[in-house]
């Protein structure tokens, strides 16, 4: 419980702010205040359900890090996740696409949330292409890893791992998926979607270039040792990964409410719990106890990437997205338990 102590305190503060926000903007109406409280809670639960697989993947990276980098991820990282991705990033998107200033967009979000929501959702295809490409590469590089010793769906993963002998196979598949996805959008949007998807690939490859550069132990053993315990490359990787996950939550939140303050409070609670779950999984050694949990998380990420690409044309309910992710996680846990029993026998 100690791992979630700060998250619970943070939740109480955010729920209190949501109640006050509803009360102050509802002319003192308790019904409006309680509605704001309920919507904030729903958004928090939605964010946790959509991002549990994110916590598992984060834990697979963080388990090699020392206390300093874990603390940095939970402090600076959470500020980036909450205020950067859940609040500032949507404002930046609207500002860049409407030629409005940030202050003007912030005023629009507070005074005319419906128009703000319309402006943001009108660029959903580009957001989905960027996030979908990044998440797809996370999944593909895991599934094409020929050095991976543990296989969950053995008959499939062994064959796919052989393709990993070609260094660029993951990027090739991602680009092919992006080009195929262009057929889902209108001709007028195709260039914007293509550029957004390419940027998603560039960011993923760029973060890996930074990590690889820092891992050159032959040139500087001190840097190599730092990377084993944590690094700026790994930190950037987790932040961009979290950003890609947050796209789905931010866009889905506007289907529930147009109030950007309530959205930020609800998603912030979810983001904080995801961070706490990450640390819990690391310190309790859950990934070692449940051998296929990491696999289930990556399959969930792959499914989310496909859903994000399909969402450029088709509406996929957030409930379906969250259920698919949880289903993969539960399935992998059950498989891990069965595997452990078989090994013990």
C-alpha positions as CSV (number, residue, x, y, z in Angstrom):
1,X,0.0,0.0,0.0
2,X,2.9,2.3,0.6
3,X,3.7,2.4,-3.1
4,X,0.2,4.0,-3.7
5,X,0.2,6.4,-0.7
6,X,1.2,9.5,-2.6
7,X,-1.2,8.6,-5.5
8,X,-4.1,8.3,-3.0
9,X,-3.2,11.7,-1.5
10,X,-2.9,13.2,-5.0
11,X,-6.3,11.6,-5.9
12,X,-8.0,13.2,-2.9
13,X,-6.6,16.6,-3.8
14,X,-7.6,16.3,-7.5
15,X,-11.1,15.1,-6.5
16,X,-11.4,18.0,-4.1
17,X,-10.4,20.4,-6.9
18,X,-12.9,18.8,-9.3
19,X,-15.7,19.3,-6.7
20,X,-14.7,22.9,-6.1
21,X,-14.5,23.5,-9.9
22,X,-18.0,22.1,-10.4
23,X,-19.3,24.1,-7.5
24,X,-17.8,27.4,-8.6
25,X,-18.8,27.0,-12.3
26,X,-22.3,25.6,-11.5
27,X,-23.4,28.6,-9.5
28,X,-23.1,26.7,-6.3
29,X,-25.1,23.7,-7.5
30,X,-24.3,20.6,-5.6
31,X,-25.6,18.4,-8.5
32,X,-23.1,20.0,-10.9
33,X,-20.3,19.6,-8.3
34,X,-21.0,15.9,-7.8
35,X,-21.3,15.4,-11.6
36,X,-17.8,16.9,-12.0
37,X,-16.6,14.6,-9.2
38,X,-18.1,11.5,-10.9
39,X,-16.7,12.4,-14.4
40,X,-13.3,13.0,-12.9
41,X,-13.4,9.5,-11.3
42,X,-14.6,7.9,-14.6
43,X,-11.7,9.5,-16.5
44,X,-9.2,8.4,-13.9
45,X,-10.4,4.8,-14.1
46,X,-10.4,5.0,-17.9
47,X,-6.8,6.2,-18.0
48,X,-5.6,3.4,-15.7
49,X,-7.4,0.7,-17.7
50,X,-5.9,2.1,-21.0
51,X,-2.4,2.5,-19.6
52,X,-1.8,-0.6,-17.4
53,X,0.2,-2.2,-20.2
54,X,2.2,1.0,-20.3
55,X,3.1,0.4,-16.6
56,X,4.3,-3.1,-17.4
57,X,6.5,-1.9,-20.2
58,X,7.8,0.9,-18.1
59,X,8.7,-1.6,-15.3
60,X,10.6,-3.8,-17.8
61,X,12.9,-0.8,-18.4
62,X,13.0,0.7,-14.9
63,X,13.9,-2.6,-13.2
64,X,17.5,-2.0,-14.3
65,X,17.6,1.6,-13.1
66,X,19.0,2.9,-9.8
67,X,17.1,5.0,-7.2
68,X,18.1,8.3,-8.7
69,X,16.6,7.7,-12.2
70,X,13.5,6.1,-10.7
71,X,13.0,9.1,-8.6
72,X,13.5,11.4,-11.5
73,X,11.0,9.5,-13.5
74,X,8.4,9.8,-10.7
75,X,9.0,13.6,-10.2
76,X,10.1,15.4,-13.4
77,X,8.5,12.6,-15.5
78,X,5.1,12.9,-13.8
79,X,5.2,16.7,-14.4
80,X,5.8,16.1,-18.1
81,X,3.1,13.4,-18.2
82,X,0.4,15.4,-16.3
83,X,1.0,19.0,-17.4
84,X,2.9,18.5,-20.6
85,X,0.8,15.8,-22.3
86,X,-2.5,16.1,-20.6
87,X,-2.8,19.9,-20.7
88,X,-0.1,21.7,-22.8
89,X,0.2,19.3,-25.7
90,X,-3.5,19.6,-26.7
91,X,-3.2,23.3,-26.4
92,X,-0.1,23.3,-28.7
93,X,-1.9,21.2,-31.3
94,X,-4.9,23.7,-31.4
95,X,-2.5,26.7,-31.4
96,X,-0.4,25.3,-34.3
97,X,-3.4,24.4,-36.5
98,X,-5.5,27.5,-36.0
99,X,-2.7,30.1,-35.9
100,X,-3.9,31.2,-32.5
101,X,-1.6,32.1,-29.6
102,X,-1.3,29.8,-26.6
103,X,-3.0,32.3,-24.3
104,X,-5.9,32.7,-26.7
105,X,-6.2,28.9,-27.0
106,X,-6.2,28.5,-23.2
107,X,-9.0,31.1,-23.0
108,X,-10.9,29.2,-25.7
109,X,-10.5,26.0,-23.7
110,X,-11.9,27.6,-20.6
111,X,-14.6,29.8,-22.1
112,X,-15.7,27.8,-25.2
113,X,-14.8,24.1,-24.5
114,X,-17.0,22.8,-27.3
115,X,-15.1,24.8,-30.0
116,X,-11.8,23.8,-28.4
117,X,-12.8,20.1,-28.5
118,X,-13.9,20.5,-32.1
119,X,-10.6,22.0,-33.1
120,X,-8.6,19.3,-31.3
121,X,-10.7,16.4,-32.6
122,X,-10.4,17.7,-36.2
123,X,-6.8,16.7,-36.1
124,X,-7.3,13.3,-34.6
125,X,-6.0,11.5,-37.7
126,X,-2.5,13.2,-37.4
127,X,-2.4,12.5,-33.7
128,X,-3.4,8.9,-34.2
129,X,-0.8,8.4,-36.9
130,X,2.0,9.8,-34.8
131,X,1.1,7.8,-31.7
132,X,0.2,4.7,-33.6
133,X,3.6,4.6,-35.4
134,X,5.5,5.0,-32.2
135,X,3.6,2.3,-30.3
136,X,3.7,0.0,-33.3
137,X,7.5,0.2,-33.4
138,X,7.6,-0.6,-29.6
139,X,5.6,-3.8,-30.3
140,X,7.4,-4.7,-33.5
141,X,10.9,-4.4,-32.0
142,X,9.9,-6.6,-29.1
143,X,8.3,-9.3,-31.3
144,X,11.2,-9.2,-33.9
145,X,13.9,-9.5,-31.2
146,X,15.9,-12.5,-32.2
147,X,17.8,-12.4,-28.9
148,X,14.7,-12.9,-26.8
149,X,14.8,-16.3,-25.0
150,X,11.3,-16.4,-23.5
151,X,8.4,-16.9,-25.9
152,X,4.8,-16.7,-24.9
153,X,3.0,-17.7,-28.2
154,X,5.9,-20.0,-29.1
155,X,4.7,-21.1,-32.5
156,X,4.3,-17.5,-33.7
157,X,7.1,-15.7,-31.9
158,X,9.9,-18.0,-32.9
159,X,9.1,-17.5,-36.5
160,X,8.7,-13.7,-36.2
161,X,12.0,-13.5,-34.3
162,X,13.8,-15.0,-37.3
163,X,12.8,-11.9,-39.3
164,X,14.7,-9.8,-36.7
165,X,17.9,-10.8,-38.6
166,X,17.0,-7.9,-40.9
167,X,17.8,-4.7,-38.9
168,X,15.2,-2.6,-40.6
169,X,12.3,-5.0,-40.6
170,X,10.3,-3.2,-37.9
171,X,10.6,0.1,-39.7
172,X,9.7,-1.5,-43.0
173,X,6.5,-3.0,-41.5
174,X,5.6,0.3,-39.7
175,X,6.0,2.3,-42.9
176,X,3.9,-0.3,-44.8
177,X,1.2,0.0,-42.2
178,X,1.3,3.8,-42.4
179,X,1.0,3.8,-46.2
180,X,-1.9,1.3,-45.9
181,X,-3.5,3.6,-43.3
182,X,-3.5,6.5,-45.7
183,X,-6.4,4.9,-47.5
184,X,-8.5,5.5,-44.3
185,X,-8.4,9.3,-44.6
186,X,-9.4,11.7,-47.3
187,X,-7.0,12.8,-50.0
188,X,-6.8,16.3,-48.5
189,X,-5.5,14.8,-45.2
190,X,-3.1,12.2,-46.5
191,X,0.0,14.4,-46.6
192,X,-0.5,15.6,-43.1
193,X,-1.2,12.1,-41.8
194,X,1.9,10.8,-43.7
195,X,4.1,13.4,-42.2
196,X,2.7,12.8,-38.7
197,X,3.3,9.1,-39.0
198,X,6.9,9.6,-40.3
199,X,7.6,11.9,-37.3
200,X,6.4,9.1,-35.0
201,X,8.9,6.8,-36.6
202,X,11.7,9.5,-36.5
203,X,11.1,10.1,-32.8
204,X,11.2,6.4,-32.0
205,X,14.4,5.9,-34.0
206,X,15.9,9.1,-32.6
207,X,15.4,8.1,-29.0
208,X,17.0,4.7,-29.7
209,X,19.9,6.5,-31.4
210,X,20.5,8.5,-28.2
211,X,20.3,5.3,-26.1
212,X,22.7,3.5,-28.4
213,X,25.1,6.4,-28.3
214,X,25.1,6.4,-24.5
215,X,25.6,2.6,-24.4
216,X,29.1,2.7,-26.0
217,X,30.9,1.2,-23.1
218,X,34.1,0.7,-25.2
219,X,34.4,4.5,-25.5
220,X,33.5,5.4,-22.0
221,X,32.9,2.6,-19.4
222,X,31.5,5.2,-16.9
223,X,28.7,6.0,-19.4
224,X,28.0,2.3,-20.0
225,X,27.6,1.8,-16.3
226,X,25.3,4.8,-16.0
227,X,23.1,3.3,-18.8
228,X,22.7,0.1,-16.9
229,X,21.4,2.0,-13.9
230,X,19.5,4.5,-15.9
231,X,20.1,7.1,-18.6
232,X,18.7,10.2,-20.4
233,X,18.0,8.0,-23.4
234,X,15.9,5.6,-21.4
235,X,14.2,8.5,-19.7
236,X,13.2,10.1,-23.0
237,X,12.0,6.7,-24.3
238,X,9.6,6.3,-21.4
239,X,8.4,9.9,-21.7
240,X,7.6,9.5,-25.4
241,X,6.0,6.1,-24.8
242,X,3.8,7.7,-22.1
243,X,3.0,10.5,-24.5
244,X,1.8,8.0,-27.2
245,X,-0.4,6.3,-24.6
246,X,-1.8,9.6,-23.5
247,X,-3.1,10.5,-27.0
248,X,-5.7,7.8,-26.8
249,X,-6.8,8.9,-23.3
250,X,-6.9,12.6,-24.1
251,X,-9.0,12.1,-27.3
252,X,-11.3,9.6,-25.6
253,X,-11.8,12.0,-22.7
254,X,-13.5,14.6,-24.9
255,X,-16.1,11.9,-25.7
256,X,-17.1,12.1,-22.0
257,X,-16.7,15.8,-21.3
258,X,-15.5,19.1,-22.9
259,X,-14.3,20.6,-19.6
260,X,-10.5,20.7,-20.0
261,X,-10.0,21.2,-16.3
262,X,-11.9,18.1,-15.4
263,X,-10.1,16.2,-18.2
264,X,-6.7,17.2,-16.8
265,X,-7.6,16.3,-13.2
266,X,-9.0,12.9,-14.2
267,X,-6.2,11.9,-16.5
268,X,-3.6,13.2,-14.0
269,X,-5.0,10.8,-11.3
270,X,-4.7,8.0,-13.8
271,X,-1.2,9.0,-14.8
272,X,-0.1,9.1,-11.2
273,X,-1.5,5.6,-10.5
274,X,0.3,4.3,-13.6
275,X,3.6,5.6,-12.2
276,X,2.9,4.0,-8.8
277,X,2.0,0.7,-10.5
278,X,5.3,0.9,-12.4
279,X,7.4,1.2,-9.2
280,X,5.3,-1.5,-7.5
281,X,5.9,-4.0,-10.4
282,X,9.7,-3.2,-10.2
283,X,10.2,-3.4,-6.5
284,X,8.0,-6.5,-6.0
285,X,9.7,-8.3,-8.8
286,X,6.3,-9.0,-10.5
287,X,7.8,-9.3,-13.9
288,X,10.1,-12.1,-12.8
289,X,7.3,-13.9,-11.0
290,X,5.0,-13.6,-14.0
291,X,7.2,-14.5,-16.9
292,X,4.8,-13.7,-19.7
293,X,3.5,-10.4,-18.3
294,X,5.8,-8.3,-20.4
295,X,4.7,-10.2,-23.5
296,X,1.0,-9.5,-22.7
297,X,1.7,-5.8,-22.3
298,X,3.5,-5.6,-25.7
299,X,0.7,-7.4,-27.4
300,X,-1.7,-4.9,-25.8
301,X,0.5,-2.1,-27.2
302,X,0.4,-3.7,-30.6
303,X,-3.4,-3.9,-30.5
304,X,-3.6,-0.2,-29.3
305,X,-1.4,0.8,-32.2
306,X,-3.7,-0.9,-34.7
307,X,-6.7,0.6,-33.0
308,X,-5.2,4.1,-33.2
309,X,-4.6,3.7,-37.0
310,X,-8.1,2.4,-37.5
311,X,-9.5,5.3,-35.5
312,X,-8.5,7.6,-38.3
313,X,-11.7,6.5,-40.0
314,X,-13.6,4.3,-37.6
315,X,-14.7,5.2,-34.1
316,X,-13.5,2.5,-31.6
317,X,-15.1,2.9,-28.1
318,X,-12.6,3.5,-25.3
319,X,-14.2,0.6,-23.4
320,X,-13.2,-1.8,-26.2
321,X,-9.7,-0.5,-26.2
322,X,-9.3,-0.8,-22.5
323,X,-10.9,-4.3,-22.5
324,X,-8.5,-5.6,-25.1
325,X,-5.5,-4.3,-23.1
326,X,-6.7,-5.9,-19.9
327,X,-7.6,-9.1,-21.7
328,X,-4.0,-9.5,-22.9
329,X,-2.6,-8.7,-19.4
330,X,-4.9,-11.2,-17.7
331,X,-4.2,-13.9,-20.3
332,X,-0.5,-13.5,-19.9
333,X,-0.8,-13.7,-16.1
334,X,-2.8,-16.9,-16.3
335,X,-0.2,-18.3,-18.8
336,X,2.6,-17.3,-16.4
337,X,0.9,-19.1,-13.5
338,X,0.5,-22.3,-15.6
339,X,4.1,-22.1,-16.7
340,X,5.3,-21.8,-13.1
341,X,3.3,-24.8,-12.0
342,X,4.5,-26.8,-15.0
343,X,8.1,-25.9,-14.1
344,X,7.6,-26.8,-10.5
345,X,6.1,-30.2,-11.4
